[in-house]
């Protein structure tokens, strides 16, 4: 069996415990190189000793090392930690699995990973742990997070850096999925939210930016929260020094422009906000994909059609109430997504309550036809609150077999 390997040398004798050299060949994948760097970083945090990184060719005949290996005989998400003599091998069925194995070893150093950051013990290690033989693999192929918008406590206010930090923590916790639900409702307080643009294919540029858009916004301090939880207010009125945190009286997502409170005020501002959102999500989704993660993005059914989209349908000679118009909108949405911020699944949610099965099916059929029409490289699925599960038997009989139910 031929293995693609990277080496992390570590002297394991007690007399010279922290005299390590990290060895990673230039042709190692990005995730294997990251695994080596993360092992060096956390060994430093736990011991105070900074490991040098050297080219594999500099290793000479040293035998005290940790070996990072991609082993194709293992499952794609399976890893193994095994000590043989002076060698600790961290192997995985893919470069992502090697990264998982590295993070598992880091947990043996006493480090704990959480979504909001790491927990590092104060007391330093006097010796590195020995892991005799441990194998890990997930119980579920997909496992991860569903950051839910329309609340100021959630991802509405996450910056690009916040999102990237969440993606990094997910990988440390061996998660590989992020799903984003988008309210498409034409509501002055709730949305539509900007993660998913609704429009026709003709209004999508080759780079995924759009030419027209209705207004959209995540939560801001200038908006009513639709469930009666919050009312508009000035950040200057916040107590106990909290006002000093905010640069202006109105606060919201970083994708907002300076005058996009509570919503964008011009057609140009609408378009600019949607395009900034697409650019931010592309940065986040690209990094998530590099870490072996899959992304789901989607709206609710029946799709709420914005005024600008209705007008554009009429411009092309279509009645917004015709089934063909619904398919055209989904084709526009899927065209924009695959150009602006590629995903792995588009999921359509049932409402929070019993669904209108006939209209739900019509939306799924239109979306399925649009998926084939646009040759979109992602899958199509169903999601929702508990009420939708009672409809699964009927939906299973009615809808195409290649739809995912969740």
Secondary structure, DSSP 8 states (H G I E B T S, - for coil): ---EEEEEEE---GGGTT-EEEE--TTS-HHHHHHHHHHHHHHHHHHS---EEE-GGGGTT---EEEEEE-TTS-TT-EEEEEETTEEEEEESSHHHHHHHHHHHHHHTT-EEETTEEE--SS--SS-----EEEE--SSSS-EE----SSTTTGGG--HHHHHHHHHHHHHTT--EEEEE------TTT---TTS----GGGB-TTS-BS---------TTS--TTSS-----GGG-STTGGGG-SSSS---TTS-TT-SSS--SHHHHHHHHHHHHHHHHHHHHHHHHTT-EEEEE-BSS----HHHHHHHHHTT--TTSHHHHHHHHHHHHHHHHHHS--SEEEEE--SS---HHHHHHHHHHHHHHHHHHT-SSEEEEE-SGGGGGGHHHHHHHS-TT-EE-
